[in-house]
Amino acid sequence: MRQESFDFLNKYLNNSSPTGFEAEGQKLWLEYIKPYIDEYFVDTYGTVVGVINPEAKYKVVIEGHADEISWFVNYITPEGYIYLKRNGGSDALIAPSKRVNIYTSKGIVKAVFGWPAIHVRKVEQDKAPTIETVFLDCGAKNREEVEEMGIHVGCVATFEDEFTVMNDRYYVGRALDNRIGGFMIAEVARLLQERKHKLPFGLYIVNSVQEEIGLRGAEMIAHRINPDVAIITDVTHDTQSPMYDKKTSGDIHCGKGPVIAYGPAVQNNVRDLIINTAKEKEIPFQRAAVSRATGTDTDAFAYSGSGVASALISLPLKYMHTTVETVHKDDVENVIKLIYETILKIEDNQDFRYLK
């Protein structure tokens, strides 16, 4: 990876972009992608779209989502402790002893997820932490002091953990789900511009908001763009670490390439174009069955309007929805390459229907 791309990835991942509060991350993403697009637009809820060939009638989307899981302040006790609600699929099990940033109108307030010491608990009666039992301590002596810091019900909090590289092989951090997707589609736009490819259609590089609470940003922007084709990228579970059951979760490896999905929302002809491109360009890939729904923005695009020919290219990831989400460098490069090469294979006005 070139140094400028790595620097952007590092900055982008370390920035917070909670569901419903993605604006600061979107500013960073837009600043990076601007040199590689002809124009852009932003919708009411913050989805950002970079466009190449905006005048073209035929429209192709490549998409990732910008938001990360987080927490809402829900209740402040008289003693100054803070209880929470989830914003997306936040995991209370990993929360105790974690540091967080609480975002207020006065700036960031530092806090920690407190937890009683092992010495004072009846360990034999221990239960897993839940949303009802985890709490934040921001160092305040009472509710009034918490409120003086600018904290109130509805403030959002994110884990503080930042991006690292492990064993010169893996990228590790919070929010790789799915800002790494936003990074990858931005790199596709960069490659297209730097290699001076003239596309015969309009390309819409979409960084959607609010995926983590139901694909909402993609649902809105799909109706606005009304594309003909959509290629979505998100993360999927590497199933090699302990506690995964391959009979139900499949056999997916970090380091063995992008994962191409099979399922009703995935348009077979678009999927086959991706597979044939991977074979021709000798890009390693894996396959996954997603059954009724992909659980990604693919579903929102596929079923929007009168139907959009959509497919999903996933990045294998370990430890999803933790602060140590882990992806292999090679997979990141190969997802970028696969999307890029597939875009070059799509023809103007290409008809992906099964029956004509």
N, C-alpha and C positions, 0 to 999 in steps of 0.2 A: 504494500500500500504506500502510495506517495505520502510525503510528510504533511502536505497541506490537507489531504483527506483525513489522515490520522488526527491531526490537530482539531479539525472540525468535529470528528466523531467524539473525541475526548471532551470537548467543550459542550457538545450537544447532549451527551449522556449525563454529564454532571449537572446540567441545568434541570430544575424541576419542571414538570409539565403534567400536573394532576388532571384527571378527568374533570372537565368543566372549567379548568383554569390553565389552558394550554398556551396562552398568548405569548409568554416570554420564550418558550421553546419554538413556537412558530416564527417568531421574529428572527431567531438564529437560523432556522432552516431556510427561510425566505432570503435572508441576506446571502447565504451560501449559494443558493440555486439561481439567483438573479442573473449572473453572467451567462447562463446556459439556456435561457428561455427567451421567448419573444415578448410575452406579457404574463400577467398573473391576476388573479382575483381572490378575494377572501369572502366567505359567506358570513351570515349573521352570528353563527356560533363559533367561528374561528378556524374552520377548515381552510387550508391554503392550497391553491391550485396554480402551478406553473404551466404555461401553455407554449407549445411549439407549433407553428403553423395554425394560428387561431382562426384563419379564414376558411380552412378546409371543412368540407361537409362531413366526411367520414371521421369518426372520433374514436381514438384508442386511449384507454386509461391504464396507467400503472399506479398502484396505490399501496400505501402503508398507513398505519395509524400512529398518531402523535402522543396519545395520552398514556399516563401511567397510573397504576393503582395508588390509592392514598387513603386518608382518613378525614372525617369531619369531626370537629369539636361538637359534642352533643349535650354534655352536662358538666358543670363546674361545681364541685362540692364546696361547702362552707370552709373546709380546710385548705382549699386551693388545688385539689387533685382534679384531673380532667378525664372524663369518660368520652367515648368516641362512637361514631358510626362508620361503617365501611363506605368507601367511595370506590366501587369496583371490587375485585376479588381479593381484598387485603387479608392476610393470614395472621390471625391473632396468635397462632402457635409459635411463630418466630419472633413475636414482638418483644417479650421481656428482655431487658438489658440493652435494647436498641436505642440509639440516639435519633432524634427527629428534628426537623425544622417546621415550625408553625408560622404560617404566613398571615401577617396582619397589616393593617393600614399604616402601622408605625415601623414596619420592617419585619425581618425574620426574628422569631424568638426561639431560642434553643430549649429543648426539653428531652426527657428520657422516659422510656417505658420502665417504670419501677417494678420490682418484684421482691417478695419477702425472701430472705436468705434461707438456705437449706436447713440451717440450724434451728430455725423457729417454726418450720413447717412439719407436720406429721407426714413424712415422706411416703409412708405406706398408704396414705389416703390421698396422695396427690392426684389431681385431675389436670388434663391439658388446659392451657390458657384458652379463654374464650373472649368474645367481644364484650361480654358482661363483666369479666374479671380483670382485663388489662386496663391500665390507666397511665396517664402522663403526669410527670412531675416537672414543672418548669422553675422550681426553686422558690415559689411564692409561699407566703405564710398563710394566706387566706384567699377567698374568692375575690375580694376587692383588689388585692394586689395583682392577681391574674388579669383582671379586667383593665387595670391601669397599664398593663403591658400591651394592651390592644387586643387581647384574646377575647373572643366571644363565641357564642354558639354559631356554627357555620364556618368558622375558620378552618382552613384545610392544612393538613400536616403530611409531610413525606419523610421517609427514612433518609438519613443523612449520607449513607454509604456512597462511595464514588467509584469511578471506573479504574480498573487495573488490567494489566496483562499478566497472564499466568503461564509460566514455563515457555515463554516466547511462542505460544501455540494457541492460547485461548484468550478471548476478551471476557472480562468478568465485571459485573456491576448490577445495580438496580436499573430497571426500565429499559433493558435491551428489548423487552417486550413493550412496545415495538418501535422504539426510536431507531433501533438498528435497521428496521424496515424503511423508515424515512431516509436514513443515510444511504441505503442501497439504491433506492429509486433516484435520489439526487445524484449519485455517481453515474447512473445510467444516462441521465440528462447531460452530465459533464462529458461523458465519452462521446455521445452523439454530436455535441457541439465541437469538441476538440478534434474529432476525426472527420468533421465537416460532412456528415451524412445529411442528405436532403430527403426527408420523409415525404411520402405521397399523401399523407393523411395528417390530421391534427392529433398531436400527442398531449395528453393531459396528465401531468405528474401531480398526484393528489396525496396530500398529507392530512388525513381525516382526524377529527376529534371524536371523543366520546365512544370509542369502540368498547371500552371495558365495561360499560353499563348497558350494552345492547346494540352495538353497531349503529348508533344513532347518527353520528356525523356522516358516515358513508351513505346511510339511508337518505339524508337530506341532499347531499351533493350529487348523488346518482341521478336524482330527479332533475336537478338543475343542469347538469352536463348532458344527460340523455345520450350516453355513449353507445357505440356499436359493439365494442369489445372492451373487456376489463381484465387485466392481469393483476392479481392481488398478491402481496407478499406479507407474511406474518411469521411468527415462530411456531414450532411444534415441539413435542416432547422427545428428547433423546431418552431412550428406554433402556439404556445399558447399566445405569447406576442401580444400587440396591432398591428394593421395594416396588419395582415395576413388574407387571405381569404381561409378558409379551403376547400371551394368548388374547388379551383384551386391548392392549395398548400398541401392538405392533412391534416391529424390530427395527428401530431407527437409531442410527449412530451419528454422533457428532464426528465430523471429519470425512464422511463418506458422500457428501454432496447434498444439493438441494433435494427437497422432498416434494414430489408431484402428487397431488391429491386426486382420488377417485371418489365420486359421490354424485347424487342427483343435481346439486347446484353447479357442479363442474361441467361445462359444455365439452363434450367429448372431442369435437374437432379442434377446439382451441387447445385442449390438453394434448392431443396427438401432435399438433404442431410444435408444442413445447418439447415433447419427448423426442420427436424426430430431429429437432434442432440440437438437443443435447447429444444425441447419438452422432450426428454429423460433425459437430464441433468437439466431440470427445470430452464433453463435460460430464463428470460422474453425477449420477442422480439416484434417488431412492423413491419408493412408491409407498403411499399410505391410503387406506380406505377410511373415509370420514362418515359414511353412512348417511343418516337423514339430513344433517346440517354440518357445515364445516366449522361452525363456531367462530368464523372470521367475517371480515367485511365482504368476502366473496358472496355470502348469502344476500347481503343488502343490495349489491350491484346486480347479481343474477336475476333477482325477482323484482327489480324496479321497472317502472313503466310497462312496456309490452315484452320485457325480457331482454337481458343483455348477455351476450356470449361471454362467459366468465370462466376463469381458471385460477388456481391457487398454487403458488410456489412457496413452500415453507422452508424456513431455516431451522435446522435442529438446534435445540437449546436444552441445557440441563438446568434443573432447579427453578422452574418457572414460578413467578410471583414470590420470589425471595429477593434478598439484597445481593445474592451472589449468582444471578443468572449468568450462564456460561455458554459461549458459542465458539466454534473453531474458526480460526482465521481463514482457512481454505474454503470453508463453506460460505463465508461472507463473500469472498471473491468470486466463487462459482455461482452464487445467486445473482450477483451483479452481471456476470458474463452471460448467464442463461437468459435473463430478462432482456439484456441488450441485444443478443443475437436473435432472440425470438421477435423482437420489435422489427428488426431488419427483414424478417421473413414475411411479415404481414403485408398484404397487398391492399391498394386502395379499393374500397368498396367490396372487400372480400366477404363472400356469403358463407357463413359457417353453419347454416341450417342443415339438418340431417336429410330433409326431403325438399326437393326443389321442383 
